[in-house]
Each structure stands twice: as structure tokens, then as C-alpha cells.
Amino acid sequence: MVKNKKKQPSISPREVDVMNTLWEEGKPLLGTEICERLPKLKNDKIQRLLEKLLQREFIEVIETFEDGTVLNRSYSTMITPEEYTEKYVHFKMSKFTWCLLK
């Protein structure tokens, strides 16, 4: 039996780093630009984080283009910091309230 998991709006600290980079810039960024702004993370790690954020619909691909033999994508957020905070706090509070009612 497969249970439907409720979509949890929280994201990992490293995903928050990527989101903060996009939120602070205020415009779409290429994956390579995100890597430049987060030198403590390796390129392949950032690519995995971007894929997770895409799957969970926190970010979207704005443009895809080829630069020689390299495929580039520009990414933008689909949620504001305020919307994320509101959903995250609501989710945490609903879990806390449910535990109190047990």
C-alpha cells in the first residue's frame, strides 16, 4: 500500500542557500552564475539541488540555450521568501497542533 505523502514545503539548508541566491539577485540566473555565488558547493551538488527544487516547484527554468557544446539553463524562483515562510510556518504549526491533540 502506497501512502500519499503531504507535500512538505520545507527545504534543506543547502536548498535555502540556492533559493537565497536567487531571491537576493531578483532576476533569473544561469546554473553557472549560481555556482559562482556559492563557491563552497561543488557544481554537481548545485545541479542536484536545482533538480530537487525544480521537482518540488520552488524554482522554474526560464530559458534553455546552447553555448557551444554546453546546455545552459536560467532559473527563477516560483515563490517569494514571504510565501515560503508563511507556508513553512503553517506546515510546522499544523504538525505541532496535531501532536497536541493526540
N, C-alpha and C positions, 0 to 999 in steps of 0.2 A: 504494500500500500504506500503510495507516494503522497506525502503531505505537501500542501501548498504553503510555502514559507511566505510570510508577510515581507514585503519589500522594505528592508531596513534602510532608512535614509542616512545612517551614519557612515562615515568613510574613515579609512586608516589615516594615521598621521602623515604618511608619505603622500597619500592621495590629497590630503589637505594642502601639502606643500605645492603640488601641481595646481590645485584649484586657486590657492592664494596667488600664485604667479599669474594665472590668467585674470583673476579679479583685479589685481593691482595694475596690470598692464591696461586693462579696459578695452582691449581690441584682440582679434584673433592672432594667435601665434603659431608659427611652424613648430613642429616637434623639435627641430634643431635649436630654435630660439629658447624653448623651454629647457632644453639640456644646458644651454649656456647660462641660464639664470639659476640653475640648480646643479652646480658643479660637484656637490657632494654625492650625487646619484649618477650611476652609470647610464649610458644611453639605452641599453637593453632594459634596464629596470624602469626607466621613464616610459618606454614604449609599452611595457606590460601594464603600468599604472594607467596610461592613456586608454588602453584597450578595456580595462576594468571600468573606468569612468564612462567610456562610450557605451558599454553594455548596460550600465546602470542608469544611463541617460542623464548624467550630470554634465556632460560635455557633448558637443557635436562637431562633425567635420564640416568646415565651411567651404574649403576648396581643396582639390587634389590636382597636382600637376607634376610633370616630369622635369627634372633638372639633370640633363644628361642621361645617366643610367639610373638615377635615384628618383624614387617616387616620394614626393613631399605632400604633406597634409597640413592644413592650418586648422587649429582647434579654437573653439569658443565655448564659454560656459552656457548652460541652459537654465541655470538657477543663480539667483543673486546670493550674496552672503547672508542677507537678511532672511530670504526664503529658506535657505538651508538651516539656519539657526532655528527658525520657527518650527520647521518640520522635525528637526533633530530633537529639540526640547520637547515638543509634543509627543514624539515617539517614546522618549525616555520617561516622561511623566505618565503616559498611559501604561507603560510596563510597571512603573512604581505603584500606581494606583491599583492595578490588577493584583499585585503582590499583597497589598494591604487588605484587599477584600477576601483573600484566601482564608 
